[in-house]
Amino acid sequence: MFHARIGGIAAALVLGLSTVTAAQAQEFSFKANVPGNEEGIAYLSAKRFADAVAKDTGGKIAVKVFHSSALGDQPSSLEAMKVGTLDIATIETPITKVDPVLGATALPYMFQGRDHVAKAFAGPAGAWIEARLAAKGYRVIGFLEGGFRQITNNVRPINTPADLKGVKMRTPGSKLRIAIFNHYGANASPLPFAELYTALQTGTFDGQENPVIWAKTTKFYEVQKYLSITNHIYTVTYLLMSDKSYNKLPADLQAAVKKAGQEAAAYSVELGTKADSEIVDFLKAQGMQVNNADIPSFVAASKAIWTDWVKENGADAQTLIDMVQKAAN
């Protein structure tokens, strides 16, 4: 009887150990959805994340990255992550559909440069944003660079906001972005990005605003004459993971996901920095006329936009602005 009991305990221990071993060896397959094409910063950075997490976990986590919104647009990705049918996605402007207050990062001239961006997201502002998104069911695994946005158009070089008067500007479907350009004097309205090249080609829109990498990868240089370096907005690309997917992982693999997210973020900054110099030279070679805008005139014209936006979005909006601005000091 005694020996039988010992044997039973031993068998149970072996079974328990084998179960733990099996759990540790379990592989997780995730899908990531990215709106841009294979040349875009978001896609390349998401691929770097996938490669890094596979390497760091010995292949326990496999991430397949889909580009060009193959699994749906950004709002659809947010919904899919919420219910757990999509694991990972990169989200830019539509992050405000989750939390309108995060629109503060898209206010004009919120960031003074990449050093400011890095300090803000590594500090209290980044932690505050992560907590708010976690409460909504989204895990931030990296703040990727989308890039500083510039203006292209076919009417004239844009040196000051006054030069935008009457220019038909395409914007993303963001109430704030439309308000910004209408405030500057443009005639702004939204259009899906996939339709933008044709709209510029036909003259439906005179211009658009995006990081310069898009002027190359989508060949806007074929249908746009002027590139004006305004740096009016820094686009934050949120690399998000569904909490439902994240919580399936044991603690060591969660740590690996976060580590890979940081590697992807650093890589995205490298790509953005390189794009700012090399792509501008490329666009010049394609015949685009490039000018450096009068930034102080844009900053001055943007003050009222900040004031109105805070009035609309309340105390939390001001809190985030204050944390971001403090990071510049």
C-alpha positions in Angstrom: 0.0 0.0 0.0 2.8 2.4 1.0 4.8 1.6 -2.2 1.7 2.0 -4.3 1.0 5.5 -2.8 4.6 6.5 -3.4 4.3 5.3 -7.0 1.2 7.3 -7.5 2.7 10.4 -6.2 5.7 10.0 -8.4 3.5 9.4 -11.4 1.6 12.6 -10.6 4.8 14.6 -10.3 6.0 13.3 -13.6 2.6 14.1 -15.2 2.8 17.6 -13.7 6.3 18.2 -14.9 5.4 17.0 -18.4 2.4 19.3 -18.4 4.6 22.3 -17.5 7.2 21.3 -20.1 4.5 21.1 -22.7 3.2 24.5 -21.8 6.6 26.0 -22.0 7.2 24.5 -25.4 3.9 25.6 -26.7 4.1 27.7 -29.9 1.9 30.7 -30.4 0.9 31.9 -33.9 -0.2 35.4 -34.3 -1.4 37.6 -37.1 -0.4 41.3 -37.5 -2.2 43.7 -39.8 -0.5 46.8 -41.2 -2.1 49.5 -43.5 1.0 50.5 -45.5 2.7 48.6 -48.3 5.9 46.5 -48.0 8.1 49.6 -48.3 6.5 51.5 -45.5 8.0 52.1 -42.1 5.1 50.4 -40.3 5.4 47.2 -42.3 9.2 47.0 -42.1 9.1 47.7 -38.4 6.4 45.1 -37.8 8.6 42.6 -39.7 11.5 43.4 -37.5 9.3 42.8 -34.5 8.2 39.4 -35.9 11.8 38.4 -36.6 13.0 39.6 -33.2 10.3 37.8 -31.1 10.8 34.6 -33.1 14.6 34.7 -32.4 14.3 35.7 -28.8 11.7 32.9 -28.0 13.4 30.2 -30.0 10.5 30.0 -32.4 7.8 29.7 -29.7 6.1 32.8 -31.0 5.5 33.2 -34.8 4.0 36.4 -36.2 2.8 36.7 -39.7 2.6 40.3 -40.9 0.0 41.3 -43.5 0.5 44.6 -45.4 -1.8 46.9 -47.3 -4.7 46.4 -44.9 -5.1 42.8 -46.1 -7.0 42.0 -42.9 -9.1 45.2 -42.9 -8.6 48.9 -42.4 -7.4 50.4 -39.1 -10.8 50.9 -37.4 -11.6 47.3 -38.4 -8.3 46.1 -36.8 -9.2 47.8 -33.6 -12.6 46.1 -33.5 -11.0 42.7 -34.3 -8.4 43.1 -31.6 -11.1 44.1 -29.1 -13.0 40.8 -29.7 -9.8 38.7 -30.1 -10.1 37.8 -33.8 -6.9 39.7 -34.6 -3.7 39.7 -32.5 -1.6 42.6 -33.5 -1.9 45.8 -35.6 -0.3 49.1 -36.2 -2.7 52.1 -35.6 -2.1 55.7 -36.4 -4.8 58.5 -36.5 -7.7 56.1 -35.7 -6.3 55.6 -32.2 -8.6 58.5 -31.3 -11.6 56.1 -31.9 -10.3 54.2 -28.8 -9.4 57.3 -26.8 -10.0 60.8 -28.2 -7.6 62.3 -25.7 -4.7 60.6 -27.5 -5.3 63.1 -30.3 -3.0 65.4 -28.3 0.0 63.6 -29.9 -1.3 64.7 -33.3 -1.6 68.4 -32.4 0.7 70.5 -34.7 4.2 71.0 -33.4 3.6 68.9 -30.2 7.0 67.5 -30.7 10.2 69.5 -31.2 12.2 66.6 -32.6 12.9 62.9 -32.3 14.8 63.3 -29.0 11.6 64.9 -27.6 9.5 62.1 -28.9 11.8 59.4 -27.3 11.8 61.1 -23.9 8.0 61.6 -23.9 7.2 58.0 -24.7 9.9 56.5 -22.4 8.6 58.7 -19.5 5.3 59.5 -17.7 3.4 60.4 -20.9 4.1 56.9 -22.5 3.2 55.1 -19.3 0.0 57.1 -19.0 -1.0 56.3 -22.6 -0.2 52.6 -22.1 -2.4 52.5 -19.0 -5.4 54.1 -20.8 -5.1 51.7 -23.7 -4.7 48.7 -21.5 -8.0 49.7 -19.8 -9.6 49.5 -23.2 -8.2 46.0 -24.0 -5.1 47.0 -26.0 -1.5 46.3 -25.1 1.1 48.8 -26.4 4.1 46.8 -27.4 5.9 49.6 -29.2 5.6 53.3 -30.1 6.7 53.2 -33.7 7.7 56.2 -35.8 5.3 57.2 -38.5 7.4 60.2 -39.4 7.2 63.9 -39.5 4.5 65.1 -41.9 5.2 67.4 -44.9 3.0 69.0 -47.5 3.0 68.3 -51.2 0.8 70.2 -53.7 0.4 71.4 -57.3 -0.4 75.1 -56.6 2.6 76.7 -55.1 5.4 76.3 -52.5 4.1 76.5 -49.0 6.2 78.8 -46.9 3.6 80.1 -44.5 0.0 79.1 -43.6 -1.2 82.0 -45.9 0.2 80.0 -48.9 -2.4 77.3 -48.1 -5.3 79.6 -48.8 -7.7 77.9 -51.2 -5.5 74.8 -51.7 -7.7 71.7 -51.9 -6.0 69.5 -49.3 -6.7 65.8 -48.7 -6.4 64.7 -45.0 -7.1 61.4 -43.2 -10.5 61.0 -41.7 -9.6 62.9 -38.6 -11.7 65.8 -37.4 -8.7 67.4 -35.8 -6.6 67.1 -39.0 -9.3 68.7 -41.1 -9.7 71.5 -38.6 -5.9 72.1 -38.6 -5.7 72.7 -42.3 -8.9 74.6 -42.6 -7.6 76.9 -39.8 -4.4 77.4 -41.9 -6.6 78.5 -44.8 -6.8 75.4 -46.9 -9.9 73.7 -48.2 -9.5 70.4 -46.4 -11.5 67.2 -46.6 -10.9 63.5 -46.0 -10.3 60.7 -48.5 -9.2 57.1 -48.1 -5.5 56.8 -48.7 -6.0 54.1 -51.4 -7.8 56.7 -53.6 -5.3 59.5 -53.1 -3.0 59.0 -56.0 -5.9 59.2 -58.5 -7.4 62.2 -56.8 -4.1 64.1 -57.1 -3.7 63.0 -60.7 -7.2 64.2 -61.7 -7.0 67.4 -59.7 -9.8 66.5 -57.3 -7.3 67.5 -54.6 -4.3 69.9 -55.1 -2.2 68.4 -52.3 -1.8 66.1 -49.4 0.3 65.8 -46.2 2.2 62.7 -45.1 5.7 61.7 -44.2 8.0 61.9 -47.2 8.4 58.1 -47.4 4.8 58.0 -48.8 5.7 60.4 -51.6 8.2 57.8 -52.8 6.5 54.5 -52.1 3.2 55.6 -53.6 4.9 57.7 -56.4 3.2 61.0 -55.5 6.2 62.6 -57.2 4.5 61.7 -60.5 1.5 63.8 -59.7 2.8 66.5 -57.3 5.1 69.4 -58.1 6.0 71.0 -54.8 7.3 69.5 -51.5 7.3 71.8 -48.5 9.1 70.8 -45.4 6.8 71.8 -42.6 7.2 69.1 -39.9 3.7 70.1 -38.8 2.8 66.8 -37.1 4.7 63.8 -35.9 2.8 60.6 -36.6 2.9 58.1 -33.8 2.3 54.6 -34.9 1.0 52.4 -32.1 2.1 48.8 -32.3 -0.8 47.2 -30.4 -1.6 43.7 -29.3 -5.0 42.5 -28.3 -5.0 41.9 -24.5 -6.8 38.6 -25.2 -3.8 37.4 -27.2 -1.2 38.9 -24.9 -2.7 37.3 -21.8 -2.4 33.8 -23.5 1.3 34.1 -23.1 3.3 33.1 -20.0 5.3 35.8 -18.3 8.6 35.1 -20.0 7.1 35.3 -23.5 5.2 38.5 -22.6 8.6 39.9 -21.7 10.0 38.8 -25.0 7.1 40.5 -26.8 7.9 43.8 -25.1 11.6 43.5 -25.8 10.9 42.8 -29.5 8.6 45.8 -29.5 11.4 48.1 -28.3 13.6 46.7 -31.0 11.0 47.4 -33.6 10.5 51.0 -32.3 14.2 51.7 -32.5 14.3 50.4 -36.0 11.4 52.5 -37.0 13.3 55.7 -35.9 16.3 54.6 -38.0 14.0 54.2 -41.0 12.4 57.6 -40.4 15.6 59.4 -40.0 17.1 57.9 -43.1 13.9 58.8 -45.1 14.1 62.4 -44.1 17.4 62.9 -45.9 17.6 60.3 -48.6 14.0 60.4 -49.8 14.0 64.2 -50.1 17.1 63.9 -52.4 15.3 61.3 -54.4 12.2 63.4 -54.8 14.3 66.3 -55.9 15.9 64.1 -58.5 12.4 63.2 -59.7 11.7 66.9 -60.4 9.9 68.0 -57.3 10.6 71.5 -56.1 11.5 71.4 -52.4 11.4 74.3 -49.9 11.9 74.6 -46.1 8.8 76.3 -44.7 8.8 79.2 -42.2 8.2 77.0 -39.1 7.7 79.9 -36.6 4.8 81.2 -38.7 3.1 77.8 -38.6 3.8 77.4 -34.8 2.2 80.8 -34.2 -0.9 79.9 -36.3 -1.3 76.6 -34.4 -1.8 78.1 -30.9 -5.5 78.6 -31.3 -5.8 75.0 -32.5 -4.4 73.7 -29.2 -6.7 76.0 -27.2 -9.8 74.9 -29.0 -8.9 71.2 -28.8 -8.3 71.3 -25.1 -11.7 73.0 -24.6 -13.3 70.2 -26.5 -11.5 67.3 -24.9 -11.2 68.4 -21.2 -8.8 68.1 -18.4 -7.2 64.8 -19.4 -6.3 66.3 -22.7 -4.4 69.1 -21.0 -2.8 66.5 -18.7 -1.3 64.6 -21.6 -0.1 67.8 -23.3 1.6 68.9 -20.1 3.4 65.6 -19.7 4.6 65.6 -23.3 5.8 69.2 -23.1 7.6 68.6 -19.8 9.6 65.8 -21.6 11.2 68.5 -23.8 12.8 70.2 -20.9 
